[in-house]
């Protein structure tokens, strides 16, 4: 087993730097987690920082340690539960992080949409599960109550901004707003 001695952060000119096999020294097997097959790959030509990064990604992927689907699902779930982010905002954040669009769509669908949607519910613009809508309504109701002394127009616009900022589409926004106005009249 070996570990690198060279410092990877000193890449001034990407073309000029090479890591040589001589810069590796022996170490005990359990210390770094490098395997013999990793060393054979590493002893090949490592010329640029980008190649080193790509090699690390390939090794992690080969061992099953990189899983964009699981990451996207956990990220979606945590942003929904802890920050009340909606599907659009979560999708935007995941795409910005470089997650594949198909994976992002599946993850947000798994978090927000119910697999047991009836045909009558599908015809509406609201594509959130009943559980998600109920949770969102509870959070929106808290926001609605905070603006109790303001005019109805100010309350509406505040709630619209709050929901839109979090990434909910107009169908969800209008449904929540109507429900708030009916349950908490001015």
C-alpha positions, 0 to 999 in steps of 0.5 A: 500500500502506498500514499502520495507524498506530492501535494496536489494543490500546487498545480501552477501550470497544468501541462508542466506538472507530472506526478512520478511513481517515485513520489509514492512511498510504502505505507501499511495496508490499513492506513490509507485505504489504497488498494494494489489495483489503485496503485497500478492505476496511479503509477500510470501517467498523472499529468494534470489536476483534472486527470487526478480528479477524474481518476478519483471519481472513477475509483469511487464510482467503481466501488459504488461510493458515488450515487447521484440518485441517492444524493438527489433523493436525500437532498430533496427530502432534507430541503423539503423537510427542513427549509420548505423548499419546493420542487422547482427550487430543489431542481434548480439547486441539484442541477447547479450541483451537476446532477443529471436532469433525469435523476433530479426529476425522479428524486423530486417526484419521489419526494413530492408526488404520491404514486397512488394519485387517482385520475380525478386528482391528476387532472388538476394542476397540483402535483403534490401528494396529499401529505406534502400539501398538508405539510405545506399548508401547515407551514403556510398557515404559520406565515399567514398568521404572522401578517394578521394585522395587514391588509388582505392584499398585503397578506396575499402578496406576502404569501405569494412571494413566500411560496414562489420563492420556495419553488412552488408552481402557480397551481400549488400557490393558488390552492394554498392561498384559497385554502388559507383565505377560506380557513383564516378569513380576515 
